[in-house]
């Protein structure tokens, strides 16, 4: 069975500083492969104030680099 990770990039209520929030999501993304997860998915929310990933393709291409 393959298990995957889905990043939501959600900071609803701004309970974290934006830098801390994005850094935490990046750490999760970078740990997925070494931990053996099969895939990584990213949610894209438009027109909401809690979304920190407006362009999934750009984020995933940066991560694949």
Buried (B, 14 or more C-beta within 10 A) or exposed (E): EEEEBEBBBBBEEEEEEEEEBBEBBBEEBEEBEEEEEEEBEBEEBEEEEEBBBEEBEEBBEEBEE
